[in-house]
Amino acid sequence: MKKLLLLTVMIFTFFFVHAQKYELSSPDAKLKADVDINGGINVTLKKGDITAIKLGNISLETDNKLQDQEFKVQKVIRNSVNGIINPQIREKAETHINAYNELEIRFKAGHSITFRLFNEGFAYRLSTLSKDSLTIFPQKS
């Protein structure tokens, strides 16, 4: 019995350490993003049960080889924003609603990725804590 329990714990530990999954929903809960970190960053955006977009191996190729390191998650930060923006130059409306849910994943290598899910769309941002200048290379086809 103890061997079976130990084997089960080891299997679950292996899967949780190597494949990390996170979920993010829009404020109205109509959109859902599934983030999977398993040797790379992959995102599936769904509207209801329909897959709208799949992004695979999101990365930023720079001269300091950030992407060659493993994606070991250091910290996950969640945030929700629901506010009103009054634009300086009015176009169609005097105010705009700024509502989104945010998921920031910080990696031990000193870089992070931030996802924002709005009621109408999805955005992500890659960032680094590097104090030196960076050279960003274009994506290879």
C-alpha positions as CSV (number, residue, x, y, z in Angstrom):
1,M,0.0,0.0,0.0
2,K,2.8,2.4,0.9
3,K,4.6,1.7,-2.4
4,L,1.4,2.4,-4.4
5,L,0.9,5.7,-2.6
6,L,4.6,6.7,-3.1
7,L,4.4,5.8,-6.8
8,T,1.2,7.9,-7.2
9,V,2.7,10.9,-5.4
10,M,5.9,10.7,-7.6
11,I,3.8,10.6,-10.8
12,F,1.7,13.6,-9.8
13,T,4.9,15.5,-8.7
14,F,6.5,14.8,-12.1
15,F,3.6,16.1,-14.1
16,F,3.1,19.2,-11.9
17,V,6.7,20.1,-11.9
18,H,7.2,19.8,-15.7
19,A,3.9,21.0,-17.1
20,Q,2.4,24.1,-15.5
21,K,-1.1,25.2,-16.6
22,Y,-2.9,28.4,-15.8
23,E,-6.4,29.7,-16.6
24,L,-7.5,33.2,-17.3
25,S,-11.1,34.4,-18.0
26,S,-12.4,37.7,-19.3
27,P,-14.4,39.9,-16.9
28,D,-17.7,38.7,-18.5
29,A,-16.4,35.1,-18.5
30,K,-17.2,34.6,-22.3
31,L,-13.5,34.3,-23.2
32,K,-11.0,31.9,-21.6
33,A,-7.3,31.5,-22.1
34,D,-5.4,28.3,-21.1
35,V,-1.7,28.9,-20.6
36,D,0.5,25.9,-20.7
37,I,4.2,26.2,-19.8
38,N,6.0,23.0,-20.8
39,G,9.3,23.6,-22.5
40,G,7.7,26.7,-24.0
41,I,4.8,29.0,-23.6
42,N,1.6,27.9,-25.4
43,V,-1.8,29.6,-25.2
44,T,-5.3,28.5,-26.3
45,L,-8.0,31.2,-26.4
46,K,-11.6,29.9,-26.4
47,K,-14.9,31.6,-26.7
48,G,-17.3,29.2,-25.1
49,D,-16.4,25.7,-26.4
50,I,-14.9,27.0,-29.6
51,T,-11.1,27.4,-29.9
52,A,-10.5,30.9,-31.4
53,I,-6.7,31.1,-31.4
54,K,-3.8,28.8,-30.6
55,L,-0.4,30.5,-30.0
56,G,2.5,28.1,-29.8
57,N,6.0,28.6,-28.4
58,I,5.7,32.3,-27.6
59,S,9.2,33.7,-27.2
60,L,11.5,36.7,-27.7
61,E,14.9,36.0,-29.3
62,T,17.5,38.3,-27.9
63,D,21.3,38.5,-27.8
64,N,21.5,37.5,-24.1
65,K,20.0,34.0,-24.7
66,L,17.1,34.4,-22.3
67,Q,15.0,31.8,-24.2
68,D,17.7,29.1,-24.0
69,Q,16.9,28.6,-20.3
70,E,14.1,26.5,-18.9
71,F,10.9,28.1,-18.0
72,K,10.9,27.7,-14.2
73,V,8.1,29.7,-12.7
74,Q,9.1,31.8,-9.7
75,K,5.9,33.7,-9.1
76,V,2.4,34.1,-10.5
77,I,0.5,37.3,-10.0
78,R,-3.2,37.8,-10.8
79,N,-4.9,41.2,-11.1
80,S,-8.3,42.5,-12.1
81,V,-9.0,46.0,-13.4
82,N,-12.3,47.7,-13.8
83,G,-12.1,51.4,-14.4
84,I,-13.1,54.3,-16.6
85,I,-10.7,56.2,-18.8
86,N,-11.3,59.8,-19.8
87,P,-9.3,60.3,-23.0
88,Q,-7.6,63.7,-23.5
89,I,-8.8,63.8,-27.1
90,R,-12.4,62.7,-27.4
91,E,-13.3,60.6,-30.5
92,K,-16.5,58.6,-30.2
93,A,-17.2,58.8,-26.5
94,E,-16.3,60.9,-23.5
95,T,-15.3,57.8,-21.5
96,H,-14.1,54.3,-22.2
97,I,-14.5,51.3,-19.9
98,N,-11.1,49.6,-19.1
99,A,-11.9,46.2,-17.7
100,Y,-9.6,43.2,-17.9
101,N,-8.2,40.3,-15.9
102,E,-4.4,39.9,-15.9
103,L,-2.0,37.0,-15.3
104,E,1.7,37.7,-14.9
105,I,4.1,34.8,-14.8
106,R,7.6,35.6,-13.6
107,F,10.4,33.2,-14.3
108,K,13.5,32.5,-12.3
109,A,15.7,33.5,-15.2
110,G,14.6,37.2,-14.8
111,H,12.0,37.5,-17.5
112,S,8.2,37.4,-17.4
113,I,5.1,37.3,-19.5
114,T,1.9,39.1,-18.8
115,F,-1.5,38.2,-20.3
116,R,-4.5,40.4,-20.3
117,L,-7.9,39.1,-21.2
118,F,-10.6,41.8,-22.0
119,N,-14.2,41.2,-22.9
120,E,-13.4,41.8,-26.5
121,G,-9.9,40.5,-26.9
122,F,-6.5,39.2,-25.6
123,A,-3.0,40.7,-25.3
124,Y,0.3,39.6,-24.0
125,R,3.6,41.3,-23.1
126,L,7.1,39.8,-22.7
127,S,9.5,41.7,-20.4
128,T,12.9,41.3,-18.8
129,L,14.7,42.6,-15.8
130,S,18.0,42.9,-17.7
131,K,19.7,46.2,-17.0
132,D,21.8,46.0,-20.2
133,S,20.7,46.9,-23.6
134,L,19.0,44.2,-25.7
135,T,19.2,43.3,-29.3
136,I,15.9,41.7,-30.5
137,F,16.2,39.5,-33.5
138,P,13.3,39.2,-36.0
139,Q,11.4,35.9,-36.1
140,K,12.8,33.3,-38.5
141,S,10.3,31.9,-41.0
